[in-house]
Amino acid sequence: MKLYSRDTQTQVKHMILTQYLDTWCGIIFNPKMRYLAKQRLSSGQRFDPHFVYVDCFSSIGRYAGDKHRSSDMVEGSPIIGIRALDRLVESTRKDEIPIRVNSILIEKDRKIYQGLLETLSIYEYANRVRETNDFACLRPGEIAVLNADATKLVEKLVGYTTSGFTWAFYLLDPYGAGIPYDFVCPIVRQEHHDVMINFIYEDLSRKAGMARSDKVGAQQRQQVENWTAVFGNEEWKNTEQEVRQAMHQATDSSDNEESKRVERALVDRYNHVLRRMDPTLAVKLVDLQFPEKERTMFYLFLTTHDPTGALSLNKTLYNAKLWEQEIRSVRRLSKEMEETGQMAFFSAQEHLAEPTAPPRPTNDVIASDILKRFSGKIATRREVYRELVNEEYFPEEIDKALGLLKKRNKAHFEGSLSHDKPPIQFSKS
């Protein structure tokens, strides 16, 4: 089966996925859980944590290489997910803490599915593969592989990933279009479920144009309605039309500005849709651009119920924009060198400028924000994190701000902070 090179935006997406999975595993299986696990096991009590990675649109699972970087085969999301769980198992082995991990890989296209099985064999996972949808029969470490439409399996999937002492990570990365609301909702609303959704804005923008036209056929109308199924109702069409009408009335607006306003409005609408699925859900997102155009190709939406996880995602997504700058620069420079015949003499990386890092909020700014919200109150660090979950701060930045407040006698606590102790007494602002 023909393999394709991995594009810039896919490289960044996989970097985010890798870091997100490692962060997710580390936050859940934290030192406190390891300590409790040892106590339970030493007293003869049962301890059976279960981690599941679900890749609902797996594709073939490998690429011919990275464009303008590497000609060697590179792994896709199925292999990234399996390896992340294997690293978790290895990290607990020295402590003799038994945990179960399983992966579920789903691919609808029969030909691509056969390529996925081949990929798993190439990466030496064939002896762990089970071609089954009977997830309950999976033994520790096994990988369920299905030739099926994932959107028809939501009840079976959620039934498995909510059973027992289970945490699940779902990757929803479809081909070319969006994912129905009725499939996404039962997954993201589960407390121990983290989800990464590829929201393909490139396709949405084209379908929005079709929605405005009276000259479309039945197939095109169905493609428009597929996006209505993503949002759960017709509101997205009204949102797009209202923005365009408002921009047309503004005499100083440009086509580019109008496109950006429409994009922002539609993305905000989907953000609202996800939050409406569960008011306790934390939602983070990042835009990724076309390899050689200053235009958005897709957004990654990342959802979690864990405040530490949500704030950690801020750092992952911040780094992702730096990765995107670097990879796009490598691609652009490599292409220029190929055209001028310089590749034999120079390495592209030697000519690259450092990525421009966006400024971060200062300790003073974050400290002032915390004090304003918690003036005169007593709270734990976990409660501070939860209050700030929708901000763009990193966990370590919040910790430094709490230390600054203590130094200024605006926050009082003894010893070093953990999530639940000691309590923090905030002065009145």
C-alpha angles and dihedrals in degrees: 000000000000115000124209130212117256112254126223096259092048091051090054092044090054092047089054092046093051094048093041092053093049091047091047092052092046095049094049097041093044128157091270092055091046090053093049090046092055091048093051094046094047090053092049095252123142118261115178114159113176127201121193130188114200119191105187098185102030102166117188096319100228143063135212089241141291118302111253092357118059136012092195121103113267129198126252130216098288092059092042090055095046092048093050092056091045089054089053091052091049092050091056097043096083089055090049091234110151115218130170123228130182136170129210117201120188127188124171101195110082096212093048089045090058088051089052091054088050090051092052089051092049090053090048098248096118093107090057097049122109118182095212144113091207092101094172090067094059116119120217111293096013123135121220111211120191134187094210148106105271093205089066093054103057096115093050093045096048091044089059098041093049095050120108122332094341135152118188136197115199124195111199104187109150130183114263102324143054133278121248118258091231090060098043098044100064090049104047095044093062111104098226095042124103116190136194114198126191105215103194103211093175090067094041093054091054092048090048087059090051090050090059094050127086091198103076130115130235093268092052092047089054090051089054091049090051087067090047086058089052093055093038095233145025095273094103090066092052091048092053094046094046092054093049092048091050091049093049089056091054107085095203098051122113130211090250092052090048091052092050092049091050091048092050092048094050093046090049088050092055091045087055090048091056093047090049089058088065125000091208092058120114112214126196127178143183132190121227121198136217112274094250104015133076090231133104116257099179145338126231113218115196121192132191141156093215115094093205089050092049093051091045088054088060089066093044092053093043089055090045092064089052090049090050092052091050096047093045089050092051091049094047094047094044090053091050091049092049090053092050096040095242098125093094091060107033138043113226093224092061091063099047124114118224113268113260107248115212112237119266126221112263125245088251093056094048092044091052091049092051093047092049091054097042102034109156093355136118116229142156123239088252089059091049090052091048092051091051096041094115094049124092096242124127118233092244090051090055090048091052090049091052089050090051091051090051091050089052092047091245094115126035126202137137125241126341122336126249124174098271105023150089101022115238118227110204121204120232110271 
